[in-house]
Amino acid sequence: MVAEVTDASFDTEITTSKVPVLVDFWAPWCGPCRASAPHLDRLATELGAKVKVVKLNTDENQMVAARFGVTGIPTFLVFKPGDSSKPAAQHTGFADFGKLSGLVKPFVG
């Protein structure tokens, strides 16, 4: 399942996670964001409890996006369990299942 996070809930969601967290920075008007969404859903389903997948709407939550220098969307950031200070991996632009899977696999136990 892909959960929504906000500027207010972001740090708590990351720091309390016992598994890697993949964050999708997106906006409803973004075509590549919408095209990546089914692949993100598939990743969340297939990896289940091995990874936490969340989405952050950059139109409504600009503070976290600015904090990590997100200037293009979609941007996908991977955070190690419990560490919201810096991403461990990043990809900007459309991402299919293979790209997303490859992004998180090094961090999945």
Helices and strands as residue ranges (DSSP letters): E 2-5, H 10-15, E 21-26, H 31-47, G 48-50, E 52-57, H 62-67, E 75-79, E 89-92, H 97-104, G 105-107
